[in-house]
Structures are given as structure tokens and as C-alpha cells.
Amino acid sequence: MRIGIALLILFLPAIIVLHELGHFWAARWLGIELTEFSIGLGAVLKKWHHKGIEYSFHLWPIAAHVRPAIAKRDSLGAKKPRLVQNHPVWHQLLFLAGGAIANIRFAYVLLVVRGVSEGEAVGAVLRGSVVELGGWAGFLAGRIGAALFGLGGAGAPLPLLAFDQQLAFLSLSFGLINLVPVPPFDGGRILVILLRKFSKTRD
């Protein structure tokens, strides 16, 4: 499969922003305190504060960033409950996985819209989109495993994809790659949290 350079240049930044929005939405839903949400790199074009969060747009819209509040104690030494480190482990894991979840859901929606627009039955489209995503995920797992760990092969190559399918594949790829359990990906941070949890359980 080949993804065009134009597609990467035009839409990868949007996929990255969507990913960070996934973290943002997860944090807001779970009640995790955030301090910053920024889009872009370089000089600040616009900055404002709302409910304790600093929002900013930068000159080059090629990245995004969500920053949770830094772990610290107040003057009385009591823990602040909204800090991400003081939330239950499943909250921390869901916050870290929120970006990948947003990417995967976007890919699924694109495939569903494509199927419905082609006149297929809604039920068949919903099921078929899951199967298609599963096939792509298997393909990506083979490629990632072979590249990082020397495990297995890449499996059968994907057929040529239409534009909307390529965009869905790009979003799925970005989400799954971020779940790889190595630094600096979200998956690496998830692994650290799980290892700490299991070590405490054993103690």
C-alpha cells in the first residue's frame, strides 16, 4: 500500500490534533486537571485561559499537545485529587489511551460513511467496517512487530485504497503506533503505570 505524500502533508497534522483532542476529552470526562492545550509549534498566534487551562495556537499547525497538571502538594501537604497521578489506575490508562481511541473511532466513522454512501445496508456496513479495521490492525501489527522486535512478518499486503480509506488507515496507524509499549509513545507510559501497579500488588 502507498499513501501519497500530499495526504501525509495535508492531513497528518489534523490526525495529530485529533489524537490530542482524544486525550483532552478523556481528561475532561474523567475529571483530570489539565494546564495546557496547544495546537502547532513556533511563535504564539493566539493565547487565552479558560477554567484554569491555557489554550494556544502557534504559527506552524503541525503538532498539538495536552499537558496534565504537575503532581504537587498544596501548602497543607494534602494531595490534590484532580491530579492525574491521584486518579484510579483505570482513569490514568483511559486518559493515555484517549488519543488512540479518537484516531480509531475516526477511522471507523470514515469507513461507515463510505459504506453507507455506496448504498450498503447499515448493519452490514457497521459489521464490515469492524472487519476492515481488524484486517488493517493485523497488517500494522505485523509491520510494527517486524520493525521493532523482529517478530513474524507483515502478512499479506493491503490492496490499493481509495482516498477516504487511506485517510482512515492513516488515522488508525497513528493511533495504534502510539499504543506500542515503548517510550516515548503513550503505550510506553501505559506500560510504566501497569508495571508500577503490579509491583505494588506483589508488595
N, C-alpha and C positions, 0 to 999 in steps of 0.2 A: 504494500500500500504506500502511496505517496501523498503527502499533504503539501499543498502549494506554499511557496514562500510568502505569497501575498496573504494567504489565510493566516499564517503564523503572525505576520507583522500587524495585520489589522485586528485580529480577534484574540490573540493570546493575552494582551493586556486586559481585555474585557473578562476573559476567563479567570485571570488572577484576581481582579476586583470582585468578581462573583464569589471566588473562593474565600476572600477575606470577609465579604458580607455574610457568608455562612458562619464564620467564627463570631461575627458581630451579633447576628440574630440568635445564635445559640447562647451567647453570653447574656443577652437581654432577657431571653426566655428563662434561663436558669438563675438569674439574679446575680451574675458575676459582675463585679465592678470593673469598668474599663476607664482608662485615662485618655486614650487617643484612638482616632480612626483617620487615617490619611490615605489619599489617593495620589500617586505619582511620586516622582523624585525631582530633586533640584530646588530651585527657588520657589518660595511660597507665593501662590497667586491669591489665595483666599483662606482666611482662618477665622474660626469662631468657636465659642464654647456653648454647650447646651447640656444641662443636667450633669455637670462635672466631667464631661467628655470634650476633648479638644478635637474639632473636625478641621481638616485642611485639604486644599487642592494645591498640587505642585505643578511646575512647568511641564515636566515630561510625564504623561499619563501612562507609564509602562510598569507600574507596580502599585501595591497597596499594602497597608499594614494596620493591624489591630493590636493595641497594647493593653493587656490587663493591668490592674493596679499592682504596684510593687508590694510584696509582702513586708509588712512592718507592723509594729505595735504602737498603740496610742500611748499617751503620757501616763496612763494608769497601768500599762502593761497588759491590758486585756486584748485578746485577738479581735480583729475586725472580721465579722462573719462573712462579708461580701467579697473578701479577697479570694482569688481562685484557689489558693493553697488551703484555705479553710473550708472549702466546699467538700461534699462527699466525693469519693473517687469517681463514681459514675458521672457526676457533673463535670469533673475535670476531663474525663475521657470524651464525653459528648462535646464539650467545648472544642477540644483539639480536633475531633473528627468532623466538626461542623462544616469546615471548608470543603472537605471531600464529599460530604453528603450533599452540599449545594451543587457541586460540579456534577455528581452522578444524577441528581434529580433533574438538572437542566438537560443533560444528555437524554434522559428518559422522556422528558416533555417534547424535545425536538423529534424524537422517533415517533411518539404518539401522534403529534401534529402531522408529521409526514404521512403516516398510515391513514389517518382519518381523511386527509386531503385527497388521498388516492381512492377514496370510496370504500375502504375496507370496514367491516363491522367493528364497532368499538371494542367489544370483548376480545376479538381476535387481535386487534391492534395492541391492546394492553398486554396480552399474553406474549404476543410476538416480540414486542419491544423489550420485555424482560429477557427473552431467549437471546435476542440480538445483543443486548448489553452483556449477557453472560458469556457469549461467544467471544466478544471483544475483550472482556476481562481475562478470559483464559489465554487469549493471544498475548495480551500485555504481560500477564504473569509469567508466561514462558520467556518473553523477551527480557523482562526485568531479572528473573531468576538466572538466566544465562549470562546477562551482562554483569550482575553484581556478585553472584555466588557460584557461577559455573554449573548451575543445576539445569538439567534437561535441555530441551531445545525450544524453539519458538512456535512449534506446531505448524499447522497449515497456514499459508499466507492468506491475508484478507483479500477479498475481491475489491475491484475498484469501487469507490464510494462516491455518491453524489455530494454536492456541496453541504447540504444540511447534515448528512451523515458524517462528513468529515468534521464538521463543527462539533457534532455530538461526540465523535471519537476523540477529538482534541480535549474537550471538557472532561470526559471520562478518564483519559490518560493523565491529565494534570491531577485529578482527584486521587487516582489510585497510586500514582508515583509518590504523592505526598504522604501516603499511608505506609510506604516502605519503612521498616523499623530500623533506620539508620539516621544519624544526625546529618544535616540539620532539619530533616523532614518532620512533619507532625507525627509520623509513625515512630520516629526515634524518641520523641518526647512521651508518646503514649507508652512505649516500652519501658522507659525510665520509671514512670508512675506505677506501672504494673509490677516491676521488679521491687520497688520500694514497698508496695502493698504486700507482696508475697513474703518479703523478708521480715516485715513486721509481724505478719501472721505466724511465721515459723518461730519468731522470738517469743 
